[in-house]
């Protein structure tokens, strides 16, 4: 999207000017939002304007802004100690967090490594897979986003600008993600897109490019995030799991955006009824505090002291925030609420499709919802300008949305967002769609 100052007030514009003069130009800004404070699913900018938050800090604030239980846990921990380094010493907060993650893991008999972010989680998974298998090559997917540090960037393939001028740090062979709406591979004999992708992997990649015995792991998002919120076809993960078992390849799922209740289950991979070898987590675990890491099968967590570590990973304040966040999700029944509210939003958006021809596809699980905008439903020509204008209009009217894919919008509100805010936000969204559909389609 092309950044505009439209919608910001005088205080906001002044801060944006200072930002331009002091911060790296590598940051991507969607619109001129300058935040002052937030609570629950509402946010106010420095000029006092209120917004309904349908993005939750890019699927981070799963229990909303400043949930009282999380605020209390963080405050209590700050009064005790802030740092001691988990790589060198011990403290109960890290142990309690690891035990909670083990309890909700999508596989049994696990151990946990704690880091600071999603990209660090992916780097950790890459290293563990190499360490365990003795192999150094991987399979990734077109449209994927796994982070921007050099190892994780080797897998990221959602925008060319993110990889431009950088050399890959890891050998990754990318293949198409099974996309029911925009399949990249031609099926044979009416096969499903999942079958087509698996056939391509076995016949073309394993047959012509990389021997499967050289592959350490397959890294995949259970729902592809930046690539467009794409839900894979049924049975794809079952076939992928079988293929990994056949060749001694580790199945690594990136749950950084899709995990911690966002899809109505603790982990999106649970919808596939498949157990991975490694789960990468971050974002929604810590309610905005810097925490991430991996959950791995105990049989794979064989690396010894010094093989991997972090000065700040598992920081006690971040750990306290994560423990409180997971408790809130459990105690307030937010998995069921995410599922219920997600169904409501999906059904409302599907109804909008009947009288908004530019709304080409609506998809998602729980409160991980995406949609694509098209100029024509038959040709599926991407309506990028329409998408961009809808987001900007919504911002100016008090609704926070962000894009995904080349022509999509995602809706990822907090799992506990109230119904009246959902209704108000959807009304603003449809108003924006109506205005720009008339003008641009």
HELIX and SHEET records of a PDB file:
HELIX    1   1 UNK A   10  UNK A   22  1                                  13    
HELIX    2   2 UNK A   56  UNK A   59  1                                   4    
HELIX    3   3 UNK A   68  UNK A   78  1                                  11    
HELIX    4   4 UNK A   92  UNK A  104  1                                  13    
HELIX    5   5 UNK A  118  UNK A  133  1                                  16    
HELIX    6   6 UNK A  150  UNK A  153  1                                   4    
HELIX    7   7 UNK A  160  UNK A  163  1                                   4    
HELIX    8   8 UNK A  193  UNK A  200  1                                   8    
HELIX    9   9 UNK A  201  UNK A  209  3                                   9    
HELIX   10  10 UNK A  212  UNK A  214  5                                   3    
HELIX   11  11 UNK A  236  UNK A  247  1                                  12    
HELIX   12  12 UNK A  268  UNK A  272  5                                   5    
HELIX   13  13 UNK A  283  UNK A  285  5                                   3    
HELIX   14  14 UNK A  316  UNK A  331  1                                  16    
HELIX   15  15 UNK A  334  UNK A  353  1                                  20    
HELIX   16  16 UNK A  384  UNK A  397  1                                  14    
HELIX   17  17 UNK A  419  UNK A  440  1                                  22    
SHEET    1   A 4 UNK A  35  UNK A  39  0                                        
SHEET    2   A 4 UNK A  42  UNK A  45 -1                                        
SHEET    3   A 4 UNK A  50  UNK A  53 -1                                        
SHEET    4   A 4 UNK A 399  UNK A 400  1                                        
SHEET    1   B 7 UNK A 110  UNK A 115  0                                        
SHEET    2   B 7 UNK A 292  UNK A 297 -1                                        
SHEET    3   B 7 UNK A 278  UNK A 281 -1                                        
SHEET    4   B 7 UNK A 250  UNK A 254  1                                        
SHEET    5   B 7 UNK A 215  UNK A 220  1                                        
SHEET    6   B 7 UNK A 137  UNK A 141  1                                        
SHEET    7   B 7 UNK A 171  UNK A 175  1                                        
SHEET    1   C 2 UNK A 223  UNK A 224  0                                        
SHEET    2   C 2 UNK A 230  UNK A 231 -1                                        
SHEET    1   D 3 UNK A 359  UNK A 365  0                                        
SHEET    2   D 3 UNK A 368  UNK A 376 -1                                        
SHEET    3   D 3 UNK A 381  UNK A 382 -1                                        
SHEET    1   E 4 UNK A 359  UNK A 365  0                                        
SHEET    2   E 4 UNK A 368  UNK A 376 -1                                        
SHEET    3   E 4 UNK A 408  UNK A 411 -1                                        
SHEET    4   E 4 UNK A 402  UNK A 404 -1                                        
END                                                                             
